[in-house]
Amino acid sequence: MIELKPLEVLRSTCCNPELNYNREELVCKKCRLVYPLEDDIPVILKEEAREK
């Protein structure tokens, strides 16, 4: 069985690079969209993201 760290698998829905985690949200390294966390669950929807 292959184990992957969850944050290594998550990608931005806009441009597909890895996301940075900062305890309150996930930030795209390339387009700088900020994805919220709701009850510690990432909401990786472009409609829910905001620009940094």
Jmol script that loads the backbone (N, CA, C; Angstrom):
load data "model"
ATOM      1  N   MET A   1       0.837  -1.185   0.000  1.00  0.00           N
ATOM      2  CA  MET A   1       0.000   0.000   0.000  1.00  0.00           C
ATOM      3  C   MET A   1       0.882   1.249   0.000  1.00  0.00           C
ATOM      4  N   ILE A   2       0.543   2.219  -0.819  1.00  0.00           N
ATOM      5  CA  ILE A   2       1.293   3.457  -0.913  1.00  0.00           C
ATOM      6  C   ILE A   2       0.655   4.485   0.020  1.00  0.00           C
ATOM      7  N   GLU A   3       1.483   5.098   0.863  1.00  0.00           N
ATOM      8  CA  GLU A   3       0.982   6.137   1.748  1.00  0.00           C
ATOM      9  C   GLU A   3       1.414   7.501   1.224  1.00  0.00           C
ATOM     10  N   LEU A   4       0.469   8.399   1.076  1.00  0.00           N
ATOM     11  CA  LEU A   4       0.753   9.754   0.640  1.00  0.00           C
ATOM     12  C   LEU A   4       0.312  10.721   1.725  1.00  0.00           C
ATOM     13  N   LYS A   5       1.102  11.736   1.950  1.00  0.00           N
ATOM     14  CA  LYS A   5       0.695  12.769   2.887  1.00  0.00           C
ATOM     15  C   LYS A   5      -0.404  13.590   2.218  1.00  0.00           C
ATOM     16  N   PRO A   6      -1.503  13.833   2.918  1.00  0.00           N
ATOM     17  CA  PRO A   6      -2.630  14.538   2.295  1.00  0.00           C
ATOM     18  C   PRO A   6      -2.263  15.867   1.638  1.00  0.00           C
ATOM     19  N   LEU A   7      -1.409  16.660   2.253  1.00  0.00           N
ATOM     20  CA  LEU A   7      -1.078  17.958   1.674  1.00  0.00           C
ATOM     21  C   LEU A   7      -0.235  17.842   0.410  1.00  0.00           C
ATOM     22  N   GLU A   8       0.443  16.733   0.222  1.00  0.00           N
ATOM     23  CA  GLU A   8       1.216  16.524  -1.000  1.00  0.00           C
ATOM     24  C   GLU A   8       0.313  16.225  -2.192  1.00  0.00           C
ATOM     25  N   VAL A   9      -0.877  15.753  -1.930  1.00  0.00           N
ATOM     26  CA  VAL A   9      -1.815  15.364  -2.981  1.00  0.00           C
ATOM     27  C   VAL A   9      -2.682  16.540  -3.419  1.00  0.00           C
ATOM     28  N   LEU A  10      -2.989  17.443  -2.504  1.00  0.00           N
ATOM     29  CA  LEU A  10      -3.868  18.570  -2.820  1.00  0.00           C
ATOM     30  C   LEU A  10      -3.201  19.530  -3.793  1.00  0.00           C
ATOM     31  N   ARG A  11      -3.968  19.996  -4.748  1.00  0.00           N
ATOM     32  CA  ARG A  11      -3.484  20.930  -5.765  1.00  0.00           C
ATOM     33  C   ARG A  11      -4.510  22.040  -5.961  1.00  0.00           C
ATOM     34  N   SER A  12      -4.030  23.167  -6.425  1.00  0.00           N
ATOM     35  CA  SER A  12      -4.909  24.288  -6.740  1.00  0.00           C
ATOM     36  C   SER A  12      -5.804  23.910  -7.914  1.00  0.00           C
ATOM     37  N   THR A  13      -7.050  24.320  -7.849  1.00  0.00           N
ATOM     38  CA  THR A  13      -7.971  24.028  -8.952  1.00  0.00           C
ATOM     39  C   THR A  13      -7.758  24.979 -10.117  1.00  0.00           C
ATOM     40  N   CYS A  14      -7.010  26.023  -9.910  1.00  0.00           N
ATOM     41  CA  CYS A  14      -6.775  27.028 -10.949  1.00  0.00           C
ATOM     42  C   CYS A  14      -5.591  26.656 -11.845  1.00  0.00           C
ATOM     43  N   CYS A  15      -4.445  26.392 -11.240  1.00  0.00           N
ATOM     44  CA  CYS A  15      -3.238  26.197 -12.060  1.00  0.00           C
ATOM     45  C   CYS A  15      -2.437  24.942 -11.687  1.00  0.00           C
ATOM     46  N   ASN A  16      -2.871  24.178 -10.699  1.00  0.00           N
ATOM     47  CA  ASN A  16      -2.368  22.857 -10.358  1.00  0.00           C
ATOM     48  C   ASN A  16      -1.047  22.754  -9.588  1.00  0.00           C
ATOM     49  N   PRO A  17      -0.439  23.812  -9.057  1.00  0.00           N
ATOM     50  CA  PRO A  17       0.754  23.591  -8.245  1.00  0.00           C
ATOM     51  C   PRO A  17       0.394  23.175  -6.826  1.00  0.00           C
ATOM     52  N   GLU A  18       1.414  22.828  -6.047  1.00  0.00           N
ATOM     53  CA  GLU A  18       1.193  22.461  -4.650  1.00  0.00           C
ATOM     54  C   GLU A  18       0.672  23.659  -3.867  1.00  0.00           C
ATOM     55  N   LEU A  19       0.064  23.360  -2.735  1.00  0.00           N
ATOM     56  CA  LEU A  19      -0.489  24.398  -1.871  1.00  0.00           C
ATOM     57  C   LEU A  19       0.333  24.505  -0.589  1.00  0.00           C
ATOM     58  N   ASN A  20       0.488  25.704  -0.082  1.00  0.00           N
ATOM     59  CA  ASN A  20       1.136  25.943   1.202  1.00  0.00           C
ATOM     60  C   ASN A  20       0.078  25.996   2.286  1.00  0.00           C
ATOM     61  N   TYR A  21       0.363  25.355   3.411  1.00  0.00           N
ATOM     62  CA  TYR A  21      -0.566  25.317   4.541  1.00  0.00           C
ATOM     63  C   TYR A  21      -0.085  26.281   5.618  1.00  0.00           C
ATOM     64  N   ASN A  22      -0.982  27.127   6.122  1.00  0.00           N
ATOM     65  CA  ASN A  22      -0.582  28.061   7.178  1.00  0.00           C
ATOM     66  C   ASN A  22      -1.511  28.033   8.385  1.00  0.00           C
ATOM     67  N   ARG A  23      -2.053  26.890   8.715  1.00  0.00           N
ATOM     68  CA  ARG A  23      -2.915  26.629   9.876  1.00  0.00           C
ATOM     69  C   ARG A  23      -4.343  27.134   9.732  1.00  0.00           C
ATOM     70  N   GLU A  24      -4.579  28.112   8.888  1.00  0.00           N
ATOM     71  CA  GLU A  24      -5.932  28.648   8.723  1.00  0.00           C
ATOM     72  C   GLU A  24      -6.452  28.515   7.310  1.00  0.00           C
ATOM     73  N   GLU A  25      -5.539  28.299   6.358  1.00  0.00           N
ATOM     74  CA  GLU A  25      -5.930  28.247   4.952  1.00  0.00           C
ATOM     75  C   GLU A  25      -4.812  27.611   4.126  1.00  0.00           C
ATOM     76  N   LEU A  26      -5.125  27.328   2.875  1.00  0.00           N
ATOM     77  CA  LEU A  26      -4.141  26.803   1.927  1.00  0.00           C
ATOM     78  C   LEU A  26      -3.932  27.851   0.843  1.00  0.00           C
ATOM     79  N   VAL A  27      -2.667  28.098   0.489  1.00  0.00           N
ATOM     80  CA  VAL A  27      -2.344  29.142  -0.471  1.00  0.00           C
ATOM     81  C   VAL A  27      -1.618  28.523  -1.661  1.00  0.00           C
ATOM     82  N   CYS A  28      -2.079  28.844  -2.866  1.00  0.00           N
ATOM     83  CA  CYS A  28      -1.446  28.372  -4.088  1.00  0.00           C
ATOM     84  C   CYS A  28      -0.117  29.110  -4.277  1.00  0.00           C
ATOM     85  N   LYS A  29       0.940  28.350  -4.564  1.00  0.00           N
ATOM     86  CA  LYS A  29       2.266  28.932  -4.754  1.00  0.00           C
ATOM     87  C   LYS A  29       2.361  29.777  -6.019  1.00  0.00           C
ATOM     88  N   LYS A  30       1.561  29.455  -7.016  1.00  0.00           N
ATOM     89  CA  LYS A  30       1.677  30.138  -8.313  1.00  0.00           C
ATOM     90  C   LYS A  30       0.678  31.284  -8.467  1.00  0.00           C
ATOM     91  N   CYS A  31      -0.609  31.003  -8.362  1.00  0.00           N
ATOM     92  CA  CYS A  31      -1.620  32.032  -8.633  1.00  0.00           C
ATOM     93  C   CYS A  31      -2.035  32.801  -7.376  1.00  0.00           C
ATOM     94  N   ARG A  32      -1.560  32.359  -6.201  1.00  0.00           N
ATOM     95  CA  ARG A  32      -1.807  33.041  -4.932  1.00  0.00           C
ATOM     96  C   ARG A  32      -3.275  33.015  -4.486  1.00  0.00           C
ATOM     97  N   LEU A  33      -4.067  32.074  -5.021  1.00  0.00           N
ATOM     98  CA  LEU A  33      -5.426  31.908  -4.512  1.00  0.00           C
ATOM     99  C   LEU A  33      -5.351  31.296  -3.116  1.00  0.00           C
ATOM    100  N   VAL A  34      -6.250  31.706  -2.250  1.00  0.00           N
ATOM    101  CA  VAL A  34      -6.293  31.223  -0.876  1.00  0.00           C
ATOM    102  C   VAL A  34      -7.562  30.394  -0.703  1.00  0.00           C
ATOM    103  N   TYR A  35      -7.375  29.133  -0.316  1.00  0.00           N
ATOM    104  CA  TYR A  35      -8.491  28.214  -0.115  1.00  0.00           C
ATOM    105  C   TYR A  35      -8.753  28.072   1.382  1.00  0.00           C
ATOM    106  N   PRO A  36     -10.004  28.210   1.820  1.00  0.00           N
ATOM    107  CA  PRO A  36     -10.309  28.154   3.251  1.00  0.00           C
ATOM    108  C   PRO A  36     -10.318  26.724   3.795  1.00  0.00           C
ATOM    109  N   LEU A  37     -10.238  26.635   5.115  1.00  0.00           N
ATOM    110  CA  LEU A  37     -10.450  25.383   5.826  1.00  0.00           C
ATOM    111  C   LEU A  37     -11.736  25.534   6.618  1.00  0.00           C
ATOM    112  N   GLU A  38     -12.591  24.539   6.545  1.00  0.00           N
ATOM    113  CA  GLU A  38     -13.824  24.524   7.329  1.00  0.00           C
ATOM    114  C   GLU A  38     -13.797  23.297   8.217  1.00  0.00           C
ATOM    115  N   ASP A  39     -13.735  23.511   9.526  1.00  0.00           N
ATOM    116  CA  ASP A  39     -13.595  22.412  10.489  1.00  0.00           C
ATOM    117  C   ASP A  39     -12.383  21.554  10.158  1.00  0.00           C
ATOM    118  N   ASP A  40     -11.272  22.202   9.807  1.00  0.00           N
ATOM    119  CA  ASP A  40     -10.003  21.558   9.450  1.00  0.00           C
ATOM    120  C   ASP A  40     -10.078  20.740   8.161  1.00  0.00           C
ATOM    121  N   ILE A  41     -11.085  20.976   7.344  1.00  0.00           N
ATOM    122  CA  ILE A  41     -11.221  20.293   6.055  1.00  0.00           C
ATOM    123  C   ILE A  41     -11.014  21.318   4.948  1.00  0.00           C
ATOM    124  N   PRO A  42     -10.046  21.077   4.055  1.00  0.00           N
ATOM    125  CA  PRO A  42      -9.801  22.034   2.968  1.00  0.00           C
ATOM    126  C   PRO A  42     -10.964  22.103   1.988  1.00  0.00           C
ATOM    127  N   VAL A  43     -11.329  23.314   1.604  1.00  0.00           N
ATOM    128  CA  VAL A  43     -12.369  23.537   0.601  1.00  0.00           C
ATOM    129  C   VAL A  43     -11.649  23.983  -0.667  1.00  0.00           C
ATOM    130  N   ILE A  44     -11.359  23.024  -1.539  1.00  0.00           N
ATOM    131  CA  ILE A  44     -10.565  23.284  -2.739  1.00  0.00           C
ATOM    132  C   ILE A  44     -11.515  23.520  -3.916  1.00  0.00           C
ATOM    133  N   LEU A  45     -12.291  24.582  -3.815  1.00  0.00           N
ATOM    134  CA  LEU A  45     -13.199  24.991  -4.878  1.00  0.00           C
ATOM    135  C   LEU A  45     -12.838  26.405  -5.285  1.00  0.00           C
ATOM    136  N   LYS A  46     -12.708  26.633  -6.571  1.00  0.00           N
ATOM    137  CA  LYS A  46     -12.344  27.964  -7.060  1.00  0.00           C
ATOM    138  C   LYS A  46     -13.359  29.007  -6.622  1.00  0.00           C
ATOM    139  N   GLU A  47     -14.624  28.614  -6.536  1.00  0.00           N
ATOM    140  CA  GLU A  47     -15.679  29.538  -6.125  1.00  0.00           C
ATOM    141  C   GLU A  47     -15.524  29.988  -4.673  1.00  0.00           C
ATOM    142  N   GLU A  48     -14.881  29.180  -3.849  1.00  0.00           N
ATOM    143  CA  GLU A  48     -14.697  29.486  -2.436  1.00  0.00           C
ATOM    144  C   GLU A  48     -13.370  30.183  -2.151  1.00  0.00           C
ATOM    145  N   ALA A  49     -12.472  30.208  -3.136  1.00  0.00           N
ATOM    146  CA  ALA A  49     -11.147  30.791  -2.944  1.00  0.00           C
ATOM    147  C   ALA A  49     -11.208  32.305  -3.065  1.00  0.00           C
ATOM    148  N   ARG A  50     -10.206  32.941  -2.465  1.00  0.00           N
ATOM    149  CA  ARG A  50     -10.078  34.388  -2.589  1.00  0.00           C
ATOM    150  C   ARG A  50      -8.634  34.688  -3.010  1.00  0.00           C
ATOM    151  N   GLU A  51      -8.408  35.876  -3.533  1.00  0.00           N
ATOM    152  CA  GLU A  51      -7.066  36.264  -3.925  1.00  0.00           C
ATOM    153  C   GLU A  51      -6.326  36.811  -2.724  1.00  0.00           C
ATOM    154  N   LYS A  52      -5.037  36.507  -2.687  1.00  0.00           N
ATOM    155  CA  LYS A  52      -4.210  36.978  -1.580  1.00  0.00           C
ATOM    156  C   LYS A  52      -3.670  38.338  -1.873  1.00  0.00           C
TER     157      LYS A  52
END
end "model"
wireframe off; spacefill off
backbone 0.3
color backbone group
